Amino acid sequence: MARSALLNVMTNTALKAGRALSRDFGEVQNLQVSKKGTGDFVTNADLRSEKIIREELLEARPDIGFLMEEAGEIKGKDPQNRWIVDPLDGTINFMHGNPHFAISIALEREGEIVAGVIYNPARHELFTAERGQGTFANDKRCRVSARKDLSDCLVVNHIPHQGRKGHGQALREQQIVMRETMGVRCSGSTALDLAYVAAGHFDGIWQRGPEAWDYAAGMIIIREAGGYITDIDGGNDLFGKRTVLAGNEFIHRKLGDVVRAVPQK
């Protein structure tokens, strides 16, 4: 596929950061047996990835600012554009040698996400999308699944750790959704889960409490794959409400109906 100059910058940046994460990921198993564990090592891997991404994007587009998981918001000279970056989504998976993690880079222009890249370096999975150009998985066009019945669907959610806000609600919702679907998975990387919905590996996703960098790239990747992505109430205030609901036209609506019917306590 032919990529635009913008998408080439984003893709090459993700690939470069991915090479660094791959090297670090290769060391994780050796660190598992140490008393100190992998915590400090993974934190440094996360920071290294973010540093690479920031440097690469600044070199290519020096006026654009950032919203990043570790560094927070960094204002740029260009008020219309902003990079939204998660340098390592799925940190706990990474820490345990589980290859389900990703780099996520999105470009927000005047409040709209116009391009996105999600890259899993452990499995060499690259998902890209640009407004009006479709979604590609490893340079092959992909689309959301075509299933219409929730009972045929495999969906994905994220359950916060016990004791954290939203843990009980997520368990209640999952219990109800499990009755209506073929299965529910909790994989640990929102960005990669969204990419998998775009590619049809999952039929739908719902989640409460994610941060903008978790789902910004996934928003356009799903939409350009023919899917629907909104907040759980069906609106477009994902950033404000910090909730996500996605799937094809039918599953987005049906999954939303089920989730919204679960009382919030």
N, C-alpha and C positions, 0 to 999 in steps of 0.2 A: 504494500500500500504506500501511496505517496503522502507524506506528512507535511503540514505547514511548517514554516520556520519556527513558529511559537511552539508547536507540539514537539518538534525535534529538540528544542531547548529543554523542555520538560522531561521528555523521554531520556535524553542523554544524561540529564542530571540524576534521574531516578536510577539509571543503570550504574552510574559511577558510585552513588551512595550504596547501591545494592552490592557492589563488589566488596566494599568495606564491611558491610553487614555479613556477607557470606564468609569472609575471613574470620570475623568475630564469632559467627555461629559455629564454625568449625572447631573453635576452642571451648565451646560450652561444655561438651561432654567431659573434657579433661578437668574442668572446674567443678563438676557436680560432686566429686568425692572430697573436695576440700571442706574444712570446717567453716571457713568464711562463706562458702557458697558462691553463687554467681551474681549476687545483687549489685555489688560495686562494678563488676565487669560489664554487666548489661547496661547500667546507667551510663558508663563511659561510651559504650557502643552506640547508645541512643544519641548522646551528645556529639560523637564523631560524625554520625550520619547527618544530624541537623547542621553541623558546621559545613560539611561538604555541600549540602543542598543550598544553604544560604550563599556560600561563596560562588557557586556555579551560577545561580540565578542572578546574583548581583552583577557578575561579570557580563552576563548576557543582556540584562535589563536593569541597569543601575538605579533607575528612578522609582522602581516599584517596591513598595513596602511589604511587610510580612505579618501574618498571624501564625505563630508556631507553637507547638506543644510545650517546648522547654523554654524558649526565649520570650514567649508571649507576643504582644503586638509591637511591631517596629514600624514607625511611620516612614513613608517614602515621599519623594517630591511629587510623584504622580498621584493625585487624589482619587483618580477614577479606577485604579487597578490595585489589586492586593493578592499576593500569594498566600494560600492557606495550606500549611504543611504539617503532616505527622511523619516524623523521620523513622518511627518504629511503632507501628500499630500491632498490638499482640505481644506486648513485652513479656507477659508471664509465659506464653507459649515459647517464645525465644529463650527465656531463662531455663526452661525445662527440656530444651532440645526438640521441641515440637515445631515442625516446619510450616506452621500456619501463622504467618505474620507478613506485614507488608509496609512499604513506603507509600505515602499518599501525598500527591501534589495537585492542588487546584488553583486556577486563576479566577479570581472574582473581579468582574468589571461592572462598575456602577450598580453594585448589589446583586448581580446575577453571575452564577458560575458559568463560564464560557469554555473552559477546557479542563480536563482532568486526566491524571495518570495514577494508576495503582499498580505496584510492582512487588511481586513476591520473589525475592532472589533465591530462596531455597529451592523453589520448584520452577524457576525461570518462567513465571507467569506474568505477562505484561498486558494490562488492560488500558486502553487509551480512548479518549473521546474528545471531540471538539464540536461546538454548536453547529448543527446542520450537516455534519459530516459522518454521523453514525458512530457506533462503538466497535472496537476491534480487540480481539483477544489473540495475542501473538500474531498480529497483522492479518487475522482472518475475521471477517465480519461476524458479529454475534448478535443474538436477540434474546429477549426474555422468553421464558417458556410459554407455551400456548394452552396450558391446562386451564379449565374453567371451573372444575369442581374442587372445592377445598379438600374433600375427602381423599383426593388423589395426590395431594401436594406434600412436599417436604419443605418446611419453613425453618427459619433460624431466628434466634433471639439471644440476648445477653442478660445474664443474671448477675447483679452486683454481689460482691462478697457479703457474707452474713454480717449483720451489724451496720451495713451501709444503707443509706437512703435508697428506697425502692426495692430492696431485696424481697420483702414479703409480697409486694404487689406483683413483681415479676414472676414469683412462684405461683401465685394465684392465676395469673394470666396464662402461664405456660400450662398449668393443669387443664384449663378449659380448652385452650387451643389444641392440646394433644388429643382431646376427644373428637375434634372436628377435622383433623388432618391425618396424613399417613405417618407423620413424625415431626418432632421438633429437635433441632440441634442447637447446641451452645458451643461455638467454636473458638471464641476468644479474640477475634479481630473483626471489628465492625467494617472497616474499609474493605477487607478481602471478602467478607460476607456480601456486601453490596455488589462487588464485582461478580461474585458467583450468581447472584440474582440476575444480573445483566446477561450473564452467559447461559442462564437456564439450569445451572447446577442446583440452585435452590429456587423454589417457586415464589417465595415471599419472605419478608423480614419485617419485624417490628421491634422497636427498642425505645426505652425511656432513659434519658440522662446522658446521651453521648455529647461530646464536645464538637464544635464546628469542624475541627481538623479530622475528626473520625469519619465524617460523612460528606465533606464538601466535594471531593473528587467523585465519590460514588453517586452524587446527585445527577451530574451530567452523564456519567457512564450509564446509569440506568435509563435516563430519559432518551438518550440517543440510541439505546437498544430497544426502544419501543415500550418501555415501562413507565409506570407512574410512581412518583415518590413525593410524599407530603409529610406533614406532621401527623400524629395519630388521629387528630380531630378532622383530618382531611383538608386542612388549609396549607398555606405556604410559609408558615412561621416556624420553620424547623429551627432556626438559630435562636429565636426567642423562647419557644416552648421546650427545646432540646428533646424532641421526640422524633422518631422516624417510622414511616410505614411505606412499604414498597412492594411492588409486584406488577403483573400485567393488569390490564383494565379490570378483569373480573376478580382476580385474587386480591388485588389491592382493596377493592370494595368489600369483598366478603370477609377477608381477614380483619379489616378495620371494624366491621360490624361486630365480630366476635370479641375482639379486644376491648372495644368501647363498652360492651355490655357487662364487663367484669367490674363490679363495684370497687372504687378506690377507697382504701381505708387508711 
